[in-house]
Amino acid sequence: MFFSLKNKCNYFSVNWALMNNCNYKCSYCHPDLNSGSIKAPSYEVVVQFVENISSHAKKLGLTPYFEFGGGEVTFLRYFSKLIQLIHKNGGLVCIVSNGSKSLLWWRENAVMPLVYW
């Protein structure tokens, strides 16, 4: 017996823990999320991956949707450039964050409309 899974979702979703450095050490957060043991990939590697995913999603007629977590990804030096690249490629971004960046940072980096599930 074969089943065909149909989905009304038009997204190609990627959940990506870029690293696990965090500026907080909350007691309720597992050390795997803030120990600093996973180093972020270089910007060049990240760009290549985003472009590959974006190209593949486009061929499938889907919107690339990147959810970033790990440690505090907003502290990556290239994170602003990364979300701009994703937006330029027609993608969407979700950020799992402790919100410690300034309100100005969030305003400057809200390059796309919010998506609510």
C-alpha positions in Angstrom: 0.0 0.0 0.0 1.4 3.4 -1.0 0.5 6.8 0.5 0.8 10.1 -1.1 1.5 12.9 1.3 0.0 16.2 0.1 0.9 19.5 1.8 -0.7 22.8 1.4 2.4 24.5 2.6 4.4 26.3 -0.2 7.6 26.5 1.8 10.9 24.6 1.6 11.8 24.8 5.3 15.3 24.7 6.8 15.9 24.6 10.5 19.5 25.6 11.0 21.5 25.8 14.2 24.4 27.9 13.0 26.4 27.8 16.2 25.8 27.5 20.0 27.4 30.7 21.4 25.1 32.7 23.6 25.5 35.9 25.6 23.3 34.4 28.4 23.7 31.2 30.4 20.0 30.8 31.4 19.5 28.0 34.0 16.6 26.5 32.0 18.5 26.4 28.7 20.5 23.2 28.0 24.3 23.6 27.6 24.0 22.3 24.1 22.4 25.6 23.2 25.0 28.0 24.9 28.3 26.2 25.5 30.1 27.6 22.5 31.2 24.1 21.4 29.8 24.5 17.8 31.5 27.2 15.8 29.6 29.0 13.0 30.5 28.2 9.4 32.3 30.8 7.4 30.1 33.4 5.5 31.2 31.9 2.2 29.9 28.4 3.2 26.7 29.9 4.4 26.1 31.9 1.2 26.7 28.8 -0.9 24.2 26.8 1.1 21.6 29.5 1.0 22.0 29.9 -2.7 21.8 26.1 -3.3 18.6 25.9 -1.1 17.1 28.9 -2.8 17.7 27.5 -6.3 16.3 24.1 -5.4 13.2 25.6 -3.8 12.6 27.7 -6.8 12.8 24.7 -9.1 10.1 23.1 -6.9 8.0 26.2 -6.9 8.5 26.7 -3.2 9.5 29.6 -1.0 12.7 29.0 1.0 12.0 29.4 4.7 15.0 29.5 7.1 14.6 29.2 10.8 17.8 30.1 12.7 18.5 28.9 16.2 21.4 27.5 18.1 22.9 30.0 20.5 22.2 33.6 19.9 22.5 33.9 16.1 21.9 37.6 16.0 25.5 38.0 17.4 27.1 36.5 14.3 29.0 39.3 12.5 27.5 38.4 9.2 23.9 37.6 10.3 22.4 40.9 9.0 24.0 40.3 5.6 22.7 36.7 5.7 19.1 37.6 6.2 19.4 40.3 3.5 20.8 37.6 1.1 17.9 35.3 1.9 15.4 38.1 1.4 17.1 39.0 -2.0 16.6 35.3 -3.0 12.9 35.5 -2.2 13.2 33.6 1.1 11.8 34.1 4.5 13.6 34.1 7.9 12.5 33.1 11.4 14.9 33.8 14.3 14.9 32.0 17.6 16.4 34.6 19.8 16.7 35.8 23.4 15.9 39.3 22.1 19.0 40.9 23.6 19.8 43.0 20.5 18.6 46.6 20.6 15.3 47.6 19.2 17.2 49.6 16.5 18.9 46.3 15.4 15.5 44.6 15.0 14.1 47.5 13.1 17.1 47.7 10.8 17.0 44.0 10.1 13.2 43.5 9.6 13.7 43.4 5.8 10.6 41.3 5.1 7.1 41.1 6.4 6.4 39.0 9.4 4.9 35.5 8.7 2.5 34.1 11.3 1.6 30.4 11.4 
